Amino acid sequence: MLPATSKLCAAISYRHLRNMTGLRRQAAVAISQELSRLASHSPGPSTWIHQVRRRSSLLSSRLEEKPFSEMEMSYIKQGEEALQKSLRILEDQDDWKTETVAGNGDRVLSKVLPDVGKVFRLEVVVDQPLDTVYGELVDNMEQMGDWNPNVKEVRILEKIGKDTVITHEKAAATPGNIVGPRDFVSVRCSRRRGSTCVLAGMSTTYGAMPEQEGFIRAENGPTCMVLRPLPGSPSQTRLTWLLSIDLKGWLPKSIINQVLSQTQVDFAKHLRQRLARPVPV
């Protein structure tokens, strides 16, 4: 799995290297070589977070050299901020409390953070290789409403470079309409570092997508999904989903907590069903 991932990362990087000259090309090559070195090792749980954060910072420092507008740069930096904040939360292993444990081993944990509020953490293993899971969650992002009943629609409003997108998401109404229609405008970024993939995001403002009639504009983030091959079993993927949402409106905390933890359990179930479907010929 690791050699395949390294080749994929090298292929993705090649077309961007052709457009670089001088010091930028040398710096990118040096970073690429370092990432390949990391891919040949099997870091422990406390190590991969540090590696992703450090390599993400190194690469994001090169963004200033690319011809992005000031607004585009602000979105890229928001995505990077969401990624760094999310990883800091996941890095702290203390004070997580169990919310739900499913019969198949899926777990939802939670903790309360002073500057964020209550966050939820889903831990599951999916019987599909990392590239398959990554492709469904990133490349096929706009199809999520087809297989996840909790999502009505996901639409990409703008792509910025190869790693950052602005999205508009509409959540489906909950049974009995306990939680009315919500929507989100988010900046999302994706990072692939060796055998680890991180998909991070947070709410943002986007002039072309003001608040919609009939929906309450909720806020999310920092939030992220981390994908890693299961040690010793590259055909399986360990998925960690950090969820932080402010649904807005007048809702009891007990209802919010129940809805959010159940949303994560349902997501894992529906993702497995999606990935198990026959691939069209």
C-alpha positions in Angstrom: 0.0 0.0 0.0 2.8 2.4 0.9 4.7 2.1 -2.4 1.5 2.6 -4.3 0.6 5.6 -2.4 4.1 7.0 -2.8 3.9 6.6 -6.6 0.4 8.2 -6.6 1.7 11.2 -4.7 4.8 11.5 -7.0 2.5 11.4 -10.1 0.3 14.1 -8.7 3.3 16.2 -7.9 5.0 15.9 -11.3 2.7 18.1 -13.3 3.1 20.9 -10.7 6.9 20.5 -10.7 7.0 21.2 -14.4 5.8 24.7 -13.8 8.4 25.4 -11.1 11.8 26.8 -11.6 15.0 27.5 -9.6 14.7 27.4 -5.8 11.0 26.5 -5.8 11.7 23.3 -7.9 14.5 22.3 -5.6 12.4 22.9 -2.5 9.5 20.9 -3.8 11.9 18.0 -4.8 13.4 18.1 -1.3 10.0 17.9 0.3 8.9 15.1 -2.0 12.0 13.1 -1.2 11.3 13.5 2.6 7.7 12.4 2.2 8.9 9.3 0.3 11.3 8.5 3.2 8.5 8.8 5.7 6.3 6.5 3.6 8.8 3.7 4.0 8.3 3.7 7.8 5.2 2.7 9.9 4.8 5.6 12.4 2.8 5.1 15.6 -0.4 6.9 16.3 1.3 9.8 18.1 3.8 10.2 15.2 1.7 10.4 12.1 -0.2 13.5 13.4 3.0 15.4 13.9 4.3 14.4 10.5 1.1 15.5 8.7 1.1 18.8 10.6 4.8 19.5 9.9 4.7 18.5 6.2 1.4 20.4 5.7 3.0 23.6 7.1 6.1 23.1 4.9 4.0 22.8 1.7 1.6 25.6 2.7 4.5 28.0 3.0 5.1 27.5 -0.8 1.5 28.7 -1.5 2.6 32.3 -1.2 4.7 31.8 -4.3 1.7 30.7 -6.5 -0.5 33.2 -8.4 -3.5 33.0 -6.2 -5.7 36.1 -5.5 -5.9 37.5 -2.0 -9.3 36.0 -1.6 -8.2 32.6 -2.7 -5.2 32.7 -0.4 -7.6 33.5 2.5 -9.6 30.4 1.8 -6.5 28.3 1.5 -5.3 29.5 4.8 -8.7 28.9 6.4 -8.5 25.3 5.2 -5.0 24.9 6.6 -6.2 26.4 9.9 -9.0 23.8 10.1 -6.5 21.0 9.4 -4.1 22.2 12.1 -6.8 22.8 14.7 -8.4 19.4 14.0 -5.1 17.5 14.4 -4.3 19.3 17.6 -7.7 18.1 19.0 -7.1 14.5 17.9 -3.5 14.6 19.2 -4.8 15.1 22.7 -5.9 11.7 23.9 -7.1 12.8 27.3 -10.7 13.2 28.6 -12.5 11.5 25.7 -15.8 9.9 26.9 -17.6 7.1 25.1 -21.0 8.1 23.6 -21.8 4.9 21.5 -20.2 1.6 20.8 -21.9 -0.4 18.0 -21.9 -4.2 17.8 -19.3 -4.1 14.9 -16.8 -2.1 17.0 -17.6 1.3 15.6 -17.2 3.9 18.4 -18.2 7.5 19.0 -16.3 9.5 21.6 -16.8 13.0 22.8 -15.1 15.7 24.8 -15.8 19.4 25.6 -13.2 22.0 24.6 -13.2 25.5 26.1 -12.9 27.4 22.8 -14.9 25.0 20.5 -17.6 23.3 22.6 -18.5 19.6 22.4 -16.8 17.6 19.7 -17.4 14.1 18.5 -14.9 11.5 17.3 -15.9 8.5 15.2 -13.5 5.5 15.0 -14.2 2.8 12.5 -12.5 0.3 10.2 -13.8 0.0 6.6 -13.2 -3.1 4.6 -11.9 -1.2 1.6 -8.4 0.1 0.6 -7.6 3.7 1.4 -7.7 4.9 -2.2 -11.2 3.6 -2.6 -12.4 5.4 0.5 -10.5 8.5 -0.4 -12.0 8.6 -3.9 -15.5 8.3 -2.6 -15.2 11.0 0.0 -13.1 13.5 -2.0 -13.4 12.8 -5.8 -17.1 11.9 -5.5 -17.9 14.4 -2.9 -21.0 15.8 -4.7 -22.5 12.3 -4.9 -22.8 12.0 -1.1 -26.5 12.9 -1.1 -27.1 9.8 -3.3 -26.1 7.4 -0.5 -26.2 9.3 2.8 -29.8 9.9 3.9 -28.6 12.6 6.3 -27.3 14.7 3.4 -29.6 16.3 0.9 -27.0 17.9 -1.3 -23.3 18.7 -1.5 -22.2 21.2 -4.2 -18.8 22.4 -5.0 -19.0 26.2 -5.4 -15.3 26.8 -6.2 -12.1 24.9 -6.6 -8.9 26.6 -5.5 -5.7 24.8 -6.6 -5.7 21.0 -6.3 -6.4 20.8 -2.5 -9.0 23.4 -1.5 -12.7 23.7 -2.4 -15.6 25.8 -1.2 -18.8 23.8 -0.8 -22.5 24.3 0.0 -24.1 21.4 1.9 -27.8 20.9 2.7 -28.6 18.6 5.6 -31.7 16.4 5.3 -34.4 16.9 7.9 -34.3 14.5 10.8 -37.1 12.1 11.5 -40.1 13.9 12.9 -38.3 17.2 11.9 -36.8 17.4 15.3 -34.0 19.4 13.7 -35.2 21.6 10.9 -33.4 22.1 7.6 -29.8 23.3 8.0 -27.2 24.3 5.4 -23.5 25.0 5.6 -21.0 26.9 3.5 -17.5 25.4 4.1 -13.9 25.6 3.0 -12.4 22.1 2.7 -8.8 21.0 2.1 -7.4 17.6 1.5 -3.8 16.4 2.2 -2.1 13.1 1.3 1.1 12.4 3.2 2.6 9.0 2.7 0.0 6.5 3.9 -2.1 9.1 5.7 -4.9 11.2 4.2 -6.6 14.1 6.0 -9.8 15.8 4.8 -10.3 19.0 6.9 -12.8 21.8 6.9 -14.6 24.6 8.6 -17.4 27.1 8.0 -16.7 30.2 5.9 -18.5 33.0 4.1 -19.0 33.1 0.4 -20.6 36.1 -1.3 -22.2 34.0 -4.0 -24.0 31.8 -1.5 -25.9 33.9 1.0 -28.3 32.4 3.5 -31.1 30.4 1.8 -34.8 30.8 2.4 -36.1 27.8 4.4 -32.7 26.9 5.9 -30.9 27.9 9.0 -27.2 28.6 8.2 -25.4 26.4 10.7 -21.6 26.4 11.4 -19.1 23.5 11.4 -15.5 23.1 12.3 -12.9 22.6 12.9 -13.7 19.1 11.5 -11.7 16.5 9.7 -11.5 12.9 8.5 -8.3 10.9 8.8 -7.7 7.8 6.7 -4.9 5.3 7.2 -4.4 1.7 6.1 -5.1 -0.7 8.9 -1.7 -2.0 10.2 -1.0 -5.4 8.7 -4.1 -5.2 6.4 -3.7 -2.7 3.5 -7.1 -3.8 2.1 -8.8 -2.2 5.1 -8.9 1.5 6.2 -9.1 3.0 9.6 -11.3 6.1 9.5 -11.4 8.8 12.2 -14.0 11.5 11.9 -13.8 14.6 14.1 -17.1 16.4 14.1 -17.8 19.9 15.5 -21.1 21.6 14.6 -23.1 24.5 15.9 -26.6 23.8 14.6 -27.9 27.3 15.7 -31.5 27.8 16.6 -33.1 26.9 19.9 -32.4 23.2 20.5 -31.8 21.4 23.8 -28.2 20.1 24.1 -29.5 16.6 24.8 -31.2 16.5 21.4 -28.1 18.0 19.6 -25.8 15.4 21.2 -28.1 12.6 20.3 -28.5 13.7 16.7 -24.7 14.3 16.1 -23.5 11.0 17.6 -26.2 9.1 15.7 -25.3 11.0 12.5 -21.7 9.6 12.8 -22.9 6.0 13.4 -25.3 6.3 10.4 -22.5 7.7 8.2 -20.3 4.7 8.8 -23.1 2.3 8.0 -24.1 4.1 4.8 -20.5 4.5 3.6 -19.9 0.8 3.9 -23.1 0.1 1.9 -21.9 2.6 -0.8 -18.5 1.0 -1.0 -19.9 -2.5 -1.2 -22.0 -1.8 -4.2 -20.9 -3.4 -7.5 -18.6 -1.2 -9.6 -20.3 -0.3 -13.0 -18.5 -1.8 -16.0 
